[in-house]
Amino acid sequence: MAGFAAVESRVPHPLIPLPLLRRRPVWTMLLTTSLVGGAAHAVGTVMFLLALMPAIPGVSDGLGFSAPEPPRQGRRWLYWCVDAG
């Protein structure tokens, strides 16, 4: 972040003008959308790891799917979400 700010302060046409980031609505919106986007990407990763993890008594209730099964399950959810929408 510091590197981004250093570069943006020196270029003639910055992507995001740094004085704009002093406004509270702007930086809170950037922070919030970054957190939501990070959480959305983390959910996909965690769900695939859980799906492939075997069930270990007392440690994990992993689903223990084989490698081809999670995409099939994901496709079913995708169809369900599209139909519901």
trRosetta pair geometry for C-beta under 8 A, 3 or more apart (Angstrom, degrees):
i j d omega theta_ij theta_ji phi_ij phi_ji
1 4 5.6 -49 -149 33 33 114
1 5 6.4 32 152 -16 65 105
2 5 5.7 -54 -148 38 33 111
2 6 6.3 36 152 -23 65 105
3 6 5.6 -52 -146 34 32 112
3 7 6.4 26 158 -14 66 106
4 7 6.1 -59 -149 39 28 106
4 8 6.0 22 158 -15 66 114
5 8 5.8 -58 -137 43 28 109
5 9 6.2 30 161 -24 63 108
5 18 6.5 86 -146 -110 84 125
6 9 6.1 -58 -150 31 25 109
6 10 6.9 9 157 -10 59 113
7 10 6.1 -74 -157 39 31 104
7 11 6.4 23 159 -23 72 110
8 11 6.3 -53 -135 29 32 106
8 14 4.2 72 -163 -140 85 125
8 15 6.6 -79 -114 35 112 82
8 16 6.5 -17 -149 61 149 74
8 18 5.8 135 116 -53 116 102
9 14 7.5 27 -64 -81 24 141
9 18 5.7 4 -85 -18 83 152
11 14 5.4 129 71 -78 105 68
14 17 5.6 130 70 -87 120 45
14 18 6.9 -14 113 -23 172 80
16 20 6.3 -118 176 65 81 126
16 21 6.6 69 142 -52 118 106
17 20 4.5 92 77 -8 91 110
17 21 7.8 -165 99 -10 54 81
18 21 5.6 -47 -158 24 47 114
18 22 7.8 58 148 -28 64 90
19 22 5.7 -37 -167 10 49 117
20 23 6.2 -43 -175 16 49 111
20 26 5.5 -154 154 -165 83 172
21 26 5.9 -126 -113 108 38 124
21 27 5.2 76 -166 -73 74 103
21 30 7.6 -30 -123 14 94 152
22 26 8.0 36 54 53 34 126
22 27 7.7 34 -90 -26 6 124
23 26 4.4 72 77 7 100 112
23 27 7.1 159 79 -5 53 86
24 27 6.5 -65 -141 44 31 96
24 28 5.8 24 167 -14 69 115
25 28 6.1 -62 -140 43 25 107
25 29 6.1 28 161 -22 63 110
26 29 6.0 -59 -151 34 25 109
26 30 6.5 21 154 -15 62 108
27 30 5.5 -51 -145 38 37 112
27 31 6.2 38 155 -19 67 106
28 31 5.6 -53 -144 39 32 112
28 32 6.1 33 157 -20 66 108
29 32 5.9 -55 -141 38 28 110
29 33 6.2 21 162 -12 64 109
30 33 6.2 -58 -142 41 25 104
30 34 6.2 28 157 -21 62 110
31 34 5.8 -59 -149 36 27 112
31 35 6.5 24 156 -17 64 107
32 35 5.9 -57 -150 36 30 108
32 36 6.3 25 156 -15 66 108
33 36 5.7 -53 -141 40 34 110
33 37 6.0 35 158 -19 66 108
34 37 5.9 -56 -144 40 27 110
34 38 6.2 28 157 -18 63 109
35 38 5.8 -55 -145 38 29 111
35 39 6.3 29 156 -18 64 107
36 39 5.8 -55 -148 37 30 111
36 40 6.3 32 153 -22 64 106
37 40 5.6 -53 -146 34 32 112
37 41 6.5 25 157 -12 65 105
38 41 6.0 -58 -149 40 31 105
38 42 6.1 31 154 -21 66 110
39 42 5.5 -56 -143 37 32 113
39 43 6.5 40 157 -29 65 100
40 43 6.0 -46 -152 22 29 113
40 44 7.4 28 153 -14 58 101
41 44 6.1 -54 -160 32 38 110
41 45 6.7 33 149 -14 67 108
42 45 5.7 -60 -151 40 37 111
42 46 5.9 33 156 -17 72 109
43 46 5.9 -58 -142 41 28 107
43 47 6.1 28 159 -21 65 110
44 47 5.9 -57 -144 36 26 110
44 48 6.6 21 160 -13 62 106
45 48 6.2 -61 -152 37 28 105
45 49 6.4 24 154 -15 65 109
46 49 5.7 -58 -147 40 32 110
46 50 6.1 33 155 -20 67 107
47 50 5.7 -53 -144 38 30 111
47 51 6.2 34 154 -23 63 106
47 70 7.8 140 131 -151 87 120
48 51 5.5 -50 -144 34 33 114
48 52 6.4 19 160 -9 65 108
48 70 5.5 86 -127 178 76 161
49 52 6.2 -65 -147 43 29 100
49 53 6.1 37 154 -35 66 108
50 53 5.7 -51 -142 23 30 116
50 62 5.9 -158 -166 -127 56 73
50 63 6.2 69 139 -1 78 101
51 62 7.7 125 -148 -171 3 83
51 63 4.8 -27 -133 54 47 132
51 65 4.8 -21 169 27 88 125
51 69 7.1 -159 170 96 116 100
51 70 4.2 102 122 -91 156 114
51 73 7.0 -164 -129 47 140 147
52 62 7.5 -47 87 -175 34 123
52 63 7.8 19 -19 64 17 93
52 64 7.8 40 -178 -121 23 20
52 65 6.3 -66 -89 63 45 83
52 67 6.9 31 -114 -94 113 59
52 70 6.8 -48 -52 -35 84 135
53 56 7.8 -65 161 -8 100 102
53 60 5.8 -70 141 146 131 148
53 62 3.1 -120 101 -124 92 144
53 63 7.1 82 59 31 71 62
53 64 6.9 -59 100 -68 42 54
54 60 7.8 95 88 88 50 121
54 62 5.4 69 81 82 14 132
54 64 4.4 56 -125 -104 55 99
55 60 6.6 -152 -142 101 40 79
55 61 5.9 3 -127 -149 92 39
55 62 5.2 -150 -73 58 45 73
55 63 7.6 60 -56 -83 89 6
55 64 5.3 -56 -12 -35 81 126
56 59 4.0 -25 104 59 116 116
56 60 4.6 50 40 40 97 92
56 62 6.8 45 0 13 80 110
65 69 3.6 -130 -174 77 119 135
65 70 5.6 140 90 -48 149 76
65 73 7.4 -94 -101 -14 163 134
66 69 5.2 103 55 -11 69 109
67 70 7.5 -54 -167 19 34 100
68 71 6.6 -61 -168 39 50 106
68 72 6.7 47 145 -20 76 111
69 72 5.6 -62 -154 37 40 113
69 73 6.3 37 155 -19 74 105
70 73 5.6 -55 -145 38 36 111
70 74 6.1 37 156 -21 68 106
71 74 5.4 -53 -142 39 34 114
71 75 6.2 39 156 -24 66 102
72 75 5.7 -51 -149 32 30 112
72 76 6.8 33 151 -20 62 102
73 76 5.7 -52 -155 32 34 113
73 77 6.7 31 150 -15 66 103
74 77 5.7 -54 -150 37 35 110
74 78 6.3 40 151 -23 67 104
75 78 5.4 -50 -147 33 34 116
75 79 6.5 34 154 -17 65 102
76 79 5.9 -54 -151 37 31 109
76 80 6.3 32 151 -19 64 108
77 80 5.4 -55 -147 38 33 115
77 81 6.2 34 155 -20 68 105
78 81 5.9 -54 -146 36 29 109
78 82 6.4 26 156 -16 64 106
79 82 5.8 -56 -146 38 31 109
79 83 6.2 28 156 -16 65 108
80 83 5.8 -57 -146 39 28 109
80 84 6.1 25 156 -18 65 110
81 84 5.7 -56 -142 39 29 109
81 85 6.2 29 158 -23 64 108
82 85 5.9 -55 -145 34 29 109
